[in-house]
C-alpha cells in the first residue's frame, strides 16, 4: 500500500448535544436483547466518575426523560444502552476462573508436604508450583494494568441527543425540518447501526485516497495502480477512470470546491502535484504537473471556498501554496524545521474557519500551526504555535504524526500518532497547550493511518487500525461506540464521511472501496472489542521494545533505495521544479520499473 512508504470541547453551531456533565455514565447492559451476546464494556471501577458494575449508568432508551413538549420515545435509535467495554459473560467467567485459580492455589498449599523425606522427594513439584503461582500473579497484575489503561481518560456518555419518533413527527408538521438531517447524521444511535452496504471494485492495487465532491454525488478514489476512478457511488458504477500521470503510488485525489467537479488535484509518492481537468462527457482532458516535491507528497489541503488554490506538503519538509491562475502555480510557503533540522511532512490541513491558517504534522511529535500572512522563518521558524501531548514532548521514541484534521468549525484539531493514540487539541489554546481528549484502542503502525471527524458538528472520531477494524469514538466521552470489521487485508487507512448523509466510505490494503450506512436492525454489541483493544496494546508495547532495531532496518532500506536510484535521479534532474539540491528520503523520480511496477510496491512499517 502506498501510504506505507516513508512510514500516514463541543464545537459551536447546530448541535443539540447536552453538555458532558448531563450524562449519567455507562448504560445499563440489561437493555441488550436476550438473544445477543452481552456487549463489551470497560471495567468501570477504573473509570473516573464511573460506577462499579454500571448500575448508575444512563437509563435505557425507553426510560429517557424527554424535553418539554416531547413525547416519550420507545425507540430513540440510540444504542447507548448496549455500550460497554467488557462482556458480562466474560466478566462472570473471568471472575469464576479467578475463583477456581485461587481454589487450586489453596489446595496446593494445603496438600503441600512439609515433612523431611517427603519434602525432599517432592521438592521439584514444589518448585513447579511456585513457578506456576508466580506466572499467574504476573498475568493477573498485567490484566489489572490493562484494565486500568482501558478505563483511564474516559468520561460518561451523554444522554441521546436525537430520538427517532418525535423527530419524525416534528418533520411531518414542518417543525425544525431544516435541522432534521444534521441531527440524524450526528445521532449516536445511527452510528451504532452502521453496517457494510457494498463494495466498489475497479482498482488493481491498494486504495489510498477517497474524496466526495461537495454535493456528495460522486466519489474519487486513487490507488497504487496509478489510476483514479470517479464513482457514482449510489449506483455502484464507475463513471470515469483515467491514468493519473504519476510515476508511483497515488496518495490523494481531491475535487476542488466550486469547480463544477471539473478539477481534481492529486499528489503521489513521486513528489509530483498534478491537476486533472475533467469534462462533462465523462472523460479526462489532461493532467499536468503544477509542483514538484523532492520526496513523497502525502497530502493536499483544500481551501474551502477556492476553486483554484490549495496547499501541498511533502517529505522534503516543504509546504507549497498552489494557485492555478498563475503561470508558475507553486509558491514555497515554508520549510518546516525543528531548530535547524528539517521535519518531513505526512499531513496538512487548512483551518475551515480561518483559511489563512494551516496545520502540519510529520516526522516528529509536534502539531505546528502557521499563518500564511505572517510566516517569518527567522522568528520561531515561522510557527504560530505548536501542540504536543505532554508525555511525548521529551519522549525518546520515534513518534510521527500520520494524519491531522480540523473540526467543522476550526476550534479543534485531531492528530493520530504512529503507534500511539489519537489526541484532540483546542486550536484556540496557547502555544504548548496539552491535549483535551485521548482516543485509544486502535493500532497505527503498519501503514500511515488517516483519522477524521464524523458528523455534521464533529460529534465522533473515526479511525482505521492495523487489526483491520474501524473504530468510532464519541468525541466528548472518548468511548468506543462503533467497532466494525474493515479490510480483509488487515489494515484500514482511509475514512471519508459523506458530506450530507449518515454514512462513510473506507479503504485500505484491499483493492476495493467499502460503503457503510446505518441500516442494521440492532445497535452494535461491540462484540470482541475488549480483547482486540488489549491485543493491540500488547503488540504495541512489544514493538516499542524492538523499536530501535526496526528503525535501523528501515533506515537501511531507505539508504539502499536511495543509492539504487541515484543514477536515474541525476539523469532526469532537469525535470524537477527548482534547482534546490536538498536531500530527500525517497527519490521523486523513481519509476515503475525500478520498483517492480505499481503492483509490486511493498508495504512497510512507518
C-alpha positions in Angstrom: 0.0 0.0 0.0 1.3 3.3 -0.9 0.9 5.0 2.4 3.3 2.7 3.9 6.3 4.2 2.1 8.1 6.5 4.4 6.2 5.3 7.1 0.3 8.0 7.0 -14.9 20.9 23.8 -18.1 20.6 21.9 -17.9 22.5 18.6 -20.2 25.5 18.1 -23.2 25.6 15.8 -26.1 23.4 15.1 -25.7 20.6 17.6 -28.2 20.0 20.3 -26.0 17.6 22.3 -26.1 18.3 26.0 -23.0 19.2 28.0 -20.9 16.2 29.0 -21.9 16.8 32.6 -25.5 15.9 31.8 -24.7 12.3 31.1 -25.3 9.7 33.6 -22.4 7.3 32.9 -22.4 3.8 31.4 -25.7 2.4 30.1 -27.4 -0.5 31.8 -26.4 -3.6 29.8 -29.7 -5.2 30.7 -31.2 -3.2 27.7 -29.4 -5.7 25.4 -31.6 -8.2 23.6 -31.6 -11.6 25.3 -30.5 -13.4 22.2 -27.4 -11.4 21.8 -24.1 -11.8 23.4 -23.8 -9.2 26.2 -21.8 -6.2 25.0 -18.3 -5.4 25.8 -17.6 -2.7 28.4 -14.9 -1.1 30.4 -14.0 -2.1 33.9 -15.9 0.8 35.4 -14.2 0.5 38.8 -11.2 2.1 37.0 -13.2 4.8 35.1 -13.1 8.2 36.6 -16.6 9.1 37.6 -17.9 5.6 36.7 -19.8 3.3 38.9 -19.0 -0.3 39.7 -20.9 -2.7 37.6 -22.5 0.1 35.6 -25.5 0.2 37.9 -25.6 4.0 37.9 -25.4 4.3 34.1 -27.9 6.1 31.9 -31.5 4.8 31.7 -32.4 2.6 28.7 -33.8 4.4 25.7 -37.4 3.8 26.7 -36.7 5.3 30.1 -35.0 8.5 28.9 -36.7 11.7 30.0 -37.9 13.8 27.2 -37.7 17.6 26.9 -40.7 19.9 27.3 -43.4 19.2 24.8 -41.8 15.9 23.5 -43.5 12.5 23.8 -41.7 9.6 25.3 -39.9 7.7 22.5 -39.6 3.9 22.9 -37.0 3.7 20.1 -34.5 6.5 20.2 -32.3 4.7 17.7 -29.6 5.1 20.3 -27.6 2.0 21.4 -26.0 3.6 24.4 -27.9 1.0 26.5 -25.7 -1.6 24.8 -22.4 0.2 25.2 -19.7 -1.3 27.5 -16.0 -2.4 27.3 -16.4 -5.9 28.9 -18.9 -8.6 28.0 -21.0 -9.6 31.0 -20.5 -13.2 30.3 -16.7 -12.7 30.1 -16.7 -10.9 33.4 -18.6 -13.7 35.0 -16.4 -16.4 33.5 -13.3 -14.4 34.4 -14.4 -14.0 37.9 -15.3 -17.6 38.1 -11.9 -18.5 36.6 -10.1 -16.4 39.1 -12.0 -18.1 41.9 -11.1 -21.5 40.6 -7.4 -20.5 40.3 -7.5 -19.3 43.9 -9.0 -22.5 45.0 -6.4 -24.5 43.2 -3.6 -22.5 44.8 -5.1 -23.0 48.3 -5.5 -26.7 47.6 -1.8 -26.9 46.5 -0.8 -25.1 49.7 -2.9 -27.4 51.9 -1.6 -30.6 50.2 2.0 -29.4 50.0 4.2 -31.9 52.0 6.2 -30.4 54.9 7.9 -33.4 56.4 11.6 -34.3 56.0 11.9 -37.2 53.5 8.6 -36.5 51.9 9.6 -32.9 51.4 12.8 -34.0 49.8 11.1 -36.3 47.4 8.6 -33.7 46.2 10.9 -30.6 46.1 10.7 -30.5 42.3 6.9 -30.4 42.4 7.1 -27.6 44.9 9.3 -25.6 42.6 7.0 -26.1 39.7 4.0 -25.0 41.8 5.9 -21.9 42.9 6.7 -21.0 39.3 3.1 -21.5 38.2 2.0 -19.2 41.0 4.5 -16.6 40.1 3.4 -16.7 36.4 -0.3 -16.5 37.4 0.5 -13.5 39.7 2.3 -11.7 36.9 -0.6 -12.4 34.5 -3.1 -11.1 37.0 -1.0 -7.9 37.5 -0.8 -7.4 33.7 -4.5 -7.9 33.4 -5.2 -5.3 36.1 -2.8 -2.8 34.5 -4.5 -3.4 31.1 -8.0 -2.8 32.7 -6.7 0.4 34.3 -5.3 1.6 31.0 -8.6 0.9 29.2 -10.6 2.7 31.8 -8.4 5.8 32.0 -9.1 9.1 30.2 -12.8 8.2 29.8 -15.8 10.4 30.6 -19.5 9.5 30.9 -21.6 9.2 27.8 -24.2 11.9 27.5 -27.9 11.3 27.0 -29.1 10.6 23.4 -29.4 13.9 21.5 -31.8 12.6 18.9 -35.0 10.5 19.3 -36.4 8.9 16.1 -40.2 9.0 16.6 -40.6 12.6 18.0 -38.1 13.9 15.4 -40.0 12.2 12.5 -43.4 13.6 13.8 -41.9 17.1 14.1 -40.6 16.9 10.5 -44.1 15.8 9.2 -45.7 19.0 10.6 -42.8 21.2 9.4 -41.2 21.9 12.8 -37.4 22.2 12.8 -37.3 20.4 9.4 -34.2 22.3 8.4 -32.3 20.7 11.3 -33.6 17.2 10.7 -30.7 15.9 8.5 -28.0 17.5 10.7 -29.4 15.8 13.8 -29.8 12.5 12.1 -26.2 12.5 10.8 -24.9 13.3 14.3 -27.1 10.7 16.1 -25.2 8.2 18.2 -28.0 5.6 17.6 -27.4 5.7 13.8 -23.6 5.5 14.2 -24.2 2.3 16.3 -26.2 0.9 13.4 -23.6 1.4 10.7 -23.0 -1.7 8.6 -21.4 -2.6 5.2 -23.6 -1.7 2.2 -21.4 -2.7 -0.7 -18.1 -2.6 -2.4 -16.8 -0.5 -5.3 -14.4 -2.7 -7.3 -12.2 -1.4 -10.1 -8.7 -0.8 -8.8 -5.9 -3.4 -9.1 -3.9 -2.0 -6.2 -4.3 -0.7 -2.6 -6.8 2.2 -2.5 -5.0 5.1 -0.7 -7.4 8.0 -1.1 -11.1 8.8 -1.1 -12.9 12.1 -1.5 -16.5 13.0 -2.1 -17.4 16.0 -4.2 -19.0 18.9 -2.4 -22.5 17.8 -3.3 -21.8 14.2 -2.3 -22.9 12.7 -5.6 -19.5 11.5 -6.7 -16.6 9.8 -5.0 -13.0 9.9 -6.3 -10.5 7.1 -5.4 -6.8 6.8 -6.2 -4.6 3.7 -5.9 -1.2 2.1 -6.2 -2.2 1.1 -9.7 -1.6 4.8 -10.6 -5.2 5.3 -11.7 -8.0 7.5 -10.5 -11.7 6.4 -10.6 -14.7 8.7 -10.3 -17.7 6.8 -8.9 -21.4 7.2 -9.0 -21.3 5.5 -5.6 -25.1 5.3 -5.1 -25.4 3.2 -8.3 -22.1 1.3 -7.6 -20.9 2.4 -11.0 -17.5 3.8 -12.2 -18.3 6.9 -14.3 -14.7 7.8 -15.2 -11.3 6.1 -15.0 -8.1 7.6 -16.1 -4.3 7.4 -15.7 -3.2 9.9 -13.1 0.1 10.7 -14.9 2.0 9.9 -11.7 5.0 7.5 -11.7 4.3 6.0 -8.3 1.6 5.4 -5.8 -1.2 7.9 -5.8 -1.7 9.2 -2.3 -4.5 11.8 -2.7 -7.0 12.9 -5.3 -9.5 15.7 -4.3 -12.2 17.7 -6.1 -11.5 21.4 -5.9 -14.6 23.2 -4.4 -16.8 25.4 -6.6 -15.1 24.0 -9.8 -18.2 22.1 -11.0 -16.4 18.9 -10.3 -14.2 19.6 -13.3 -10.8 19.9 -11.5 -9.1 17.2 -9.5 -5.9 17.9 -7.5 -3.5 14.9 -7.0 -0.3 14.0 -5.2 1.8 10.9 -5.0 4.9 9.1 -3.9 6.8 10.5 -6.8 6.5 14.0 -5.2 4.5 15.5 -8.1 1.5 17.6 -7.6 -0.8 17.2 -10.6 -4.1 18.6 -11.7 -6.6 16.7 -13.8 -9.1 18.6 -16.0 -12.4 16.6 -16.4 -15.1 17.1 -18.9 -18.9 16.8 -18.6 -18.8 13.9 -21.0 -17.1 11.6 -18.5 -13.5 11.9 -19.8 -10.2 13.3 -18.6 -9.0 16.1 -20.9 -5.4 16.1 -19.5 -3.3 16.0 -16.4 -0.4 18.4 -15.8 2.2 18.8 -13.1 2.0 22.1 -11.1 4.6 21.4 -8.4 7.4 19.0 -7.5 8.5 18.0 -4.0 11.9 16.3 -3.6 10.3 13.4 -1.7 6.9 11.8 -1.4 3.9 14.1 -1.2 1.3 12.5 1.0 -1.4 15.2 1.5 -3.2 18.1 -0.1 -5.2 20.8 1.9 -8.1 22.5 0.1 -9.2 26.0 0.8 -13.0 25.6 1.4 -14.1 28.5 -0.9 -11.4 28.5 -3.5 -11.7 26.6 -6.8 -8.1 27.4 -7.8 -5.9 27.4 -4.6 -4.7 24.6 -2.4 -1.6 23.6 -0.3 0.6 20.5 -0.5 3.1 19.0 2.0 6.0 16.6 1.3 8.6 14.6 3.0 11.1 17.3 1.9 9.6 19.4 4.7 8.3 21.9 2.1 4.8 23.4 2.1 3.7 24.7 -1.3 0.9 27.2 -1.9 -0.5 26.4 -5.4 -2.6 28.9 -7.3 -3.8 27.6 -10.7 -4.3 31.1 -12.0 -0.6 31.8 -12.1 1.9 30.9 -14.9 4.1 29.4 -12.2 1.5 27.9 -9.8 3.8 26.7 -7.0 5.0 29.1 -4.3 7.1 27.8 -1.4 5.4 29.0 1.8 7.7 27.4 4.4 10.3 24.8 5.1 9.2 23.1 8.4 12.1 22.8 10.9 12.7 22.0 14.5 15.8 24.0 15.3 18.0 23.6 12.3 16.6 20.1 11.4 14.1 19.7 8.7 10.9 17.8 9.6 9.5 15.7 6.8 5.7 16.1 6.5 2.9 13.5 6.2 -0.2 15.6 6.6 -1.6 19.2 6.2 -5.0 20.7 6.8 -6.4 24.3 6.3 -8.5 25.8 9.2 -12.0 26.0 7.7 -12.9 29.0 9.9 -9.7 30.9 9.1 -8.2 29.8 5.8 -5.0 31.8 6.3 -4.1 29.3 9.0 -3.0 25.7 8.3 -1.6 22.9 10.4 1.0 20.3 9.5 2.4 17.1 11.1 5.1 14.7 10.2 8.3 13.1 11.4 8.2 14.4 15.0 5.7 14.7 17.8 4.6 18.3 17.2 1.4 19.7 15.6 2.5 23.0 14.0 0.1 25.8 13.1 1.2 28.6 10.6 -0.5 31.7 9.4 0.2 32.4 5.7 0.1 36.2 6.3 3.0 36.2 8.8 5.4 33.4 8.2 8.9 34.6 9.2 11.3 31.7 9.2 13.7 33.8 11.4 11.2 34.0 14.2 10.4 30.6 15.7 10.9 29.1 12.2 7.7 30.8 11.2 5.5 28.7 13.6 2.4 30.5 15.0 2.1 27.8 17.8 2.5 24.1 18.2 1.0 21.4 20.3 2.1 18.0 21.7 0.8 15.6 24.3 2.9 16.4 27.4 4.2 12.9 27.9 5.6 12.9 24.3 7.5 16.1 24.5 10.6 14.5 25.9 9.9 11.0 24.6 12.8 9.2 23.1 10.6 7.1 20.9 10.5 7.9 17.2 7.0 9.4 17.2 5.3 10.6 14.0 2.1 12.3 13.2 0.5 10.4 10.4 -2.7 12.5 9.9 -4.4 15.6 11.4 -7.7 17.3 10.7 -9.6 20.4 11.9 -13.1 20.1 13.2 -16.0 21.5 11.2 -15.7 25.0 12.8 -11.9 25.0 13.2 -12.0 25.1 17.0 -10.4 21.6 17.4 -7.5 19.7 15.9 -7.3 15.9 15.8 -3.9 14.2 15.4 -3.1 10.5 15.0 0.3 9.4 16.2 2.3 6.5 14.9 2.0 3.5 17.3 0.5 5.8 19.9 -3.0 7.1 20.4 -5.2 9.8 18.8 -5.3 13.2 20.5 -7.7 16.2 20.4 -6.3 19.7 20.9 -8.1 23.0 21.3 -6.8 25.1 18.4 -7.5 28.3 20.3 -5.3 27.4 23.2 -1.9 29.0 23.6 1.4 27.6 22.3 2.4 24.4 24.1 -1.0 23.5 25.5 -1.7 19.9 26.3 -4.4 17.7 24.7 -8.0 17.7 25.7 -9.1 14.2 24.9 -7.3 10.9 24.1 -8.8 8.1 22.0 -7.2 4.6 22.4 -7.7 1.0 21.4 -6.6 1.0 17.7 -3.2 0.3 16.3 -1.4 2.7 13.9 1.9 1.1 12.9 1.9 -0.9 9.7 0.9 2.0 7.4 0.3 5.7 7.6 -3.2 5.9 9.1 -5.8 8.5 8.4 -8.1 10.0 11.1 -11.3 12.0 10.7 -14.2 13.6 12.4 -17.6 12.1 11.8 -20.9 14.0 12.0 -22.0 17.5 10.9 -20.8 19.0 14.1 -17.8 16.7 14.5 -19.5 14.6 17.1 -17.4 11.5 16.6 -13.8 10.5 15.8 -13.2 7.7 13.3 -10.0 5.8 12.5 -8.9 2.6 10.9 -6.5 0.1 12.5 -3.8 -2.4 11.8 -6.2 -5.1 13.2 -8.4 -4.5 10.2 -11.2 -2.8 12.2 -12.9 0.6 12.0 -13.3 2.5 15.3 -15.7 5.3 16.1 -15.3 7.1 19.4 -17.8 9.5 21.0 -15.7 12.7 20.9 -16.7 14.0 24.3 -16.5 10.8 26.3 -13.7 9.1 24.3 -15.6 5.9 24.5 -15.9 3.5 21.5 -19.4 3.5 20.2 -18.9 1.5 17.0 -16.5 -1.2 16.0 -16.6 -2.8 12.6 -14.6 -5.3 10.6 -13.0 -3.4 7.7 -10.4 -4.8 5.2 -9.7 -8.4 4.7 -6.1 -7.3 4.0 -5.8 -6.4 7.7 -5.3 -2.6 7.6 -7.8 0.3 7.1 -6.3 3.6 6.2 -8.8 6.0 4.6 -12.1 7.1 6.1 -14.3 9.6 4.3 -17.6 10.6 5.8 -20.3 11.7 3.3 -20.8 15.5 3.4 -24.6 15.4 3.9 -25.8 11.8 4.7 -25.2 9.4 7.6 -22.6 7.2 6.0 -19.0 6.9 5.1 -16.6 5.2 2.6 -13.4 3.4 3.7 -10.4 1.8 2.0 -7.1 0.2 2.9 -4.9 -2.7 1.7 -7.8 -4.3 -0.1 -8.3 -3.3 -3.7 -11.9 -2.1 -3.2 -13.8 0.8 -1.6 -16.3 -0.1 1.1 -19.5 1.8 1.7 -21.2 2.0 5.2 -24.7 3.1 6.2 -26.9 2.9 9.4 -29.2 0.1 8.3 -28.5 -2.5 11.0 -31.7 -3.7 12.8 -30.0 -3.5 16.2 -27.3 -1.3 17.6 -23.8 -2.7 17.9 -23.0 -5.0 20.8 -19.2 -4.3 20.4 -18.5 -8.0 20.5 -14.9 -8.8 20.8 -13.8 -5.2 21.2 -12.1 -5.5 24.6 -9.9 -8.4 23.5 -8.9 -6.7 20.3 -8.0 -3.5 22.2 -5.9 -5.5 24.6 -4.2 -7.3 21.8 -3.4 -4.1 20.0 -1.9 -2.6 23.2 0.2 -5.7 24.0 1.6 -5.7 20.4 2.4 -2.0 20.6 4.2 -2.4 23.9 6.2 -5.4 22.5 7.1 -3.4 19.3 8.3 -0.5 21.4 11.0 -2.7 22.9 12.2 -3.6 19.5 11.8 -0.1 18.1 15.5 0.6 17.7 16.2 -2.5 15.6 13.1 -1.8 13.5 14.2 1.8 12.9 17.7 0.7 11.9 16.3 -1.8 9.4 14.0 0.9 7.9 16.9 3.4 7.6 19.0 0.8 5.8 16.1 0.1 3.4 15.8 3.8 2.6 19.6 4.2 2.0 19.7 1.2 -0.3 16.8 2.5 -2.3 18.3 6.0 -2.5 21.7 4.6 -3.7 19.9 2.5 -6.3 18.1 5.5 -7.7 21.0 7.9 -7.7 21.9 7.5 -11.4 18.4 7.9 -12.9 17.7 10.8 -10.5 20.8 12.7 -11.8 19.9 11.9 -15.4 16.4 13.4 -15.0 17.3 16.2 -12.6 16.3 18.8 -15.2 12.6 17.6 -14.9 12.3 18.6 -11.2 11.0 22.0 -10.3 13.6 24.3 -8.8 17.3 23.7 -8.7 17.3 23.0 -5.0 19.5 20.1 -4.1 18.1 19.3 -0.6 18.3 15.6 0.2 15.2 13.5 0.3 14.3 10.3 1.9 12.7 9.0 -1.3 13.5 9.7 -4.9 10.9 11.8 -6.7 11.9 10.3 -10.0 11.6 6.7 -9.1 9.9 4.8 -11.9 7.6 1.8 -12.0 10.3 -0.4 -13.4 12.7 0.4 -10.6 10.1 -0.5 -8.0 8.9 -3.6 -9.8 5.8 -1.9 -11.1 2.8 -0.5 -9.1 1.5 -3.9 -8.2 4.8 -4.8 -6.5 5.0 -1.9 -4.1 5.7 -3.4 -0.7 4.1 -2.3 2.5 6.5 -1.4 5.2 6.0 0.0 8.7 6.2 3.7 9.3 
